[in-house]
Amino acid sequence: MSDFGSATAKISIKSTNPAAKGGGPTVTAQYNPKELQIDKNVPWTKANQANKSNSKSSQGQGIHLEFTGAEGRTMSVELFFDGFEGNTVNVAKCVQDLETLASVIRPGSTEEDLRRPHQCLVLYGSTVKFLCVIESLSTKYSMFDDKGNPLRATCTVKLKEADSVSAKKEA
């Protein structure tokens, strides 16, 4: 039986953008998440069957669905940062790095690759390698020091699979 408590591989989220200053930040989990959810939606739409019933008959086919195209997977992960126990983690810096990954690299740049948020790579062990963008980031602070600095934070990161990314072309 394996001992999950002593796992040495830590989940990390890093920028894949070489054009970003310094390549962009890497966030490595202080503690591995207890759950990692990956979803895959398969888009189907009901075919236009005006004035037809859903029931099968000798002439009817029942409900007809059409596949409308492939979609990327999504991942949801909760990262916990604790600067109280051992006082070794700068919680504000970890959250700031995640916010940087979710923000436009250089607004107003003439380079298209810099007018969008970072493309990221999530790595965890030998099985999770997820090329993506951050779709949303939610942060909950749960402990502060006497100066108001955050000591604990839980970040829920929702990611969308993306093999290539670009900024929307201006009209």
N, C-alpha and C positions, 0 to 999 in steps of 0.2 A: 504494500500500500504506500502511495506517495505522500509526502508531507508538504501540503500546499503552503503551510506557514513559512517555509524556508525557501520559497521560490527566489531565484537570483535574477531572472529576467524581469525587467520592469517595462510596462507599457510606455511608449513614447509617441508624441505627436511632433513632427518636425516639418519645416518648410522645405519644399523642393525647388524653390525659386532662386537660382544662382544670381539673378540680376538684382535681387533685394540686397540692401546694405548688409554685408556680413552673411548673406545667404538666408537670413531670417532666424528666428529663435527655435529652439527645441525644448519641449516640455516633457520631462520624464517624471512619471508618477512616483511619489514618495511611497505610496502603498498601492499595490495592484488592486484594480476594481474587483468587487465581489461578483459583479455581473458585467457581461459585455453582450449587447443585443445587436444582431445584424438582421435586417429585414430585406426581403426582395419582393417588390410588387411586380405582378405580371398584369399589364393593362389590357383589359377586355372591355368592349362596349357592346351593348345590345344592338343588333341590327335593326334598322327601321322596318317595323312590321305593323304599320298602321292598320287598324281595324282587324287585327288577327288576334285570336285568343292564345293564351299560353298553353292550353290543353292540346294534347296530341290527338289527331284525328286521322282518318284514312288519307286525307290530302295534306294535312298540316305537319310541320316538322317540329313543333314545340318552340322553345326559346332558342334563338340563334345568336351566338356571340361571335364577334370579330376581334382578332388580335390587332392591337393598334400600335405596336412597336415596343422595343425593349427599353427598360429603364434600369438605371444603376441601383445598386444596393444602398441601404442607409445603415448607419451604425449609431448607436447611442451608448455613451459610457459616462459614468460618474467618477470623477477624480476627487480624492480627499487630500487636502494639504493641511498639515498640522505643524505649526511653529512653536507650540507650547511644550510638547514632549521633547525634551532634548534641545530645544531652541536652535535647531540646525537648519530649518527651512524658512526662507523668506516668502511667506504666503503671498504678500502683495506682488512680488516679482513673478511668481508662478502665474497668478491671475493676469497680470499685465502681459506676460508672454502669450497666453492664450488669446487675450484681446487683440494683440498685435497680429496673430495668425488669422484672426477673423476680420481684420480691418484692411482697407485699401492700402496697398504698399506705399505708393506715393501719389496722392491725388494731384491732378493737374500736370502730371508728367507727360512728355511727348511720346514716351514708350508705352505701347499698348499693354505689355506684360506687367507694367507697374501701376496701371490704373484699375486694378482689381485686387481682391484679397489673395492671400497666399494659397497655392495648391499645397496640400499636406500629404504626408505619408505617416500612417499609423503602423507601428511595429510592435508585436508582442510575441515573444517566443519564436518558434519556427513555423507556426501555423497562421498567424494573422499578419498580413501585409496588405494594407488598404490604402490605395491612392485616392485622395478625396479633397473636398473643400469643407470648411466649417459652415454648416447651415444655420446653427444657432448655438449660443453660449449663454448659460444661466449660472449665476454665482450667488451662493448663499453664505454669508459670513456668520459664524456661530460663536466666536470668542475674540475679545480684544484686550490689549494690554491697557495700563492706566493712562497712556498717551493717545489711545484711540486707534492704535495700529492693529490690523487684523492678525490674529494668531491661528485661527482655523477657518478654512473655507472648503465648501463642496461645490465643485463645478460640474454641471451637466453639459456635456458636449454632444451635439447632434451633427453627424457628418454625412455627406452625400458623395457617393463614389463618382469619380471624374478622372478619366484617362487623359483628357486634355481640357484646358480652360482658356478663356479669353475674356476680355472686357467687351461690353456691348459697343458696337460702332456708333459714333456720334452721327446724327443726321445732318 
